[in-house]
């Protein structure tokens, strides 16, 4: 009997312990769930905006009406606005703009007019290209063309990006190239007429302010003005055509530092450029040159002005050199006036996109120069097309074809470009040549 009572007591103790454990577990689970609910409810209002995604608002912009309005204003046979207003607002003549639109719509799928799922026609190529050219021309915000062209901000920005890439892809090889044989003949002929035999253009640098430069890069892109800038090195000729464009160095670099990174003389160093032979003051030279300001080094390919000219010859040379060198300054001014987007501070964070915009603007600038060259040149361009052997110069195209590319030839060409003695001798001969060509005539007047 005693043994039976002990077993019953032991069993009852085990049951009691199990009940206590179950009670504790239930109490803890209830406490945990209640605490979690209290915390979640306390911060539910703050967590809700981050957990839910807002729906994009749809605006029926009546894009068909935007195309009809644009067509009636500028492209119909009885357009409301005359050609000179088209030229002012599109920065180019109508045939050139239509040529660009046709090329992009044929080659780039983005600019083709498509239909949506309901069969409704989308934006036309004219609307997309007009939106892009307006953003480049006026440098305005992406939603500035919404009311007139009927396309949203993100669509306008996408039009600009595709337009810029299309211009570079389909027109870059033709309108941002090295001078051909005919180009060199024309440039040399014009240089000789202006008193500088062997001169093929002017070189200088321009700064583009970068408003949204990343904080980590501001140190290397900020110069004395306190604002980050990106440098453009360019070579321009008398007709404002830009033959060379090197964009991207930080704004703290001056013209000499940019020149050290620039590929402007790569063709000459690597033996791919034709040799230019010309005579100045009875002396023969075989390396064309650029006109520069005083910061550039004393190389055989650069001719600077005389800072403090002494005597009538030096004064006349400084006057002619400084007047002729303004070609590149004028090209920068025209480029910025045509495309305000590169005159205003750059708003993009992406340096690659900024570089594409600059390159596309230069290509468009050269296209406009070619299209309107007859309107502001005071000579007949056809006289330069078959002038080989005329004047005191000639272009030797066979010079670069047989030259092997090795380190010895590269160093020899580099030494030719940086020859200081040739620089001073050429400058002295140019002083005498300009005096003989212009000095006596103007003094007699």
Secondary structure, 3 states (H helix, E strand, C coil): CHHHHHHHHHHHHHHHHHHHHHHHHHHHHHHHHHHHHHHHHHCHHHHHHHHCCCCCCCCCCCHHHHHHHHHHHHHCCCCCCCHHHHHHHHCCCHHHHHHHHHHHHHHCHHHCCCECCCCCECCCHHHHHHHHHHHHHHCCCHHHHHHHHCCCHHHHHHHHHHHHHHHHHHHHHHHCCCCCHHHHHHHHHHHHHCCCCCEEEEEEEEEEEECCCCHHHHHHHECCCCCEEEEEEEEECCCCCEEEEEEEEECCCCHHHHHHHCCCCHHHHCCCCCEEEEEECCEEECCCEEECCCCCCCCCCEECCCCCCCCHHHHHHHHHHHHHHHHHHHHHHHHHHHCHHHCCCECCCCHHHHHHHHHHHHHHHHHHHHHHHHHHCCCCHHHHCCCCCCCCEEEEHHHCCCCCCCHHHHHHHHHHHCCHHHHHHHHHHHHHHHHHHHHHHHHHC
